[in-house]
Amino acid sequence: MATNIFIPTNDGLAIIHTDDILYLEAESNYTNIYLKDQFQTVSRSLKHFEDKLPPANFVRIHNRYIINIAKIKAISKKRPVKILLQNDAELPLSDTRKDLFFAYLDQFAIML
């Protein structure tokens, strides 16, 4: 289900379709929102977005990252576990979130 989020800009508000988000990265009290060809920096915490984004589409994989589950290209099996996204970004899956992540996949994704 496509959802929009509104983020503040110098000129007002920008609309981002959640389907266009690859991942979000925490940077202190700011969050970088990575899209296919660009990123936006917003003065909101990653926790703010974790609470607002649709849980069936987004999962926190690390203290610094939330990913769009539909944008996963591959998951490595070697330690440390890495998640490869469609833009070839390789993000770490923290050991403390690993069990939750695979339970999330089991609930929301088709695993063969």
Steps between C-alpha positions, in 0.01 A plus 500: 500500500651832391522762769639851492712673757547873515841635590591861568715684247623860474202575274229315694425128487616231260294187438683168492319181401601225739532260205791717379697470825787251497617557856540754777821568688536664841753776534475641854161677522467502121388232258619451143222363279650314203299485179604345169699798372528736796471543873333751728620596846228572753533635854308211654632194680493154347263397780252762374492328160492152653178599675345660188592270210273204411631198698412257220751677274778626726715327759782622721811289443754696702516797737584711194277348229139435399449329164214462255446125487399519131843641410706203624712344227685240710590400856845360573534196722854576616559684824457785531170467314457769234190603307552605140244745364397576143733801483789269604523652848623234740364552851583305817239295683578535870527183705244637746242552223571187296235274657236774476594564137460138394173474697386813316588341164312188601191709578500755216697344213486180300796282589566177313 
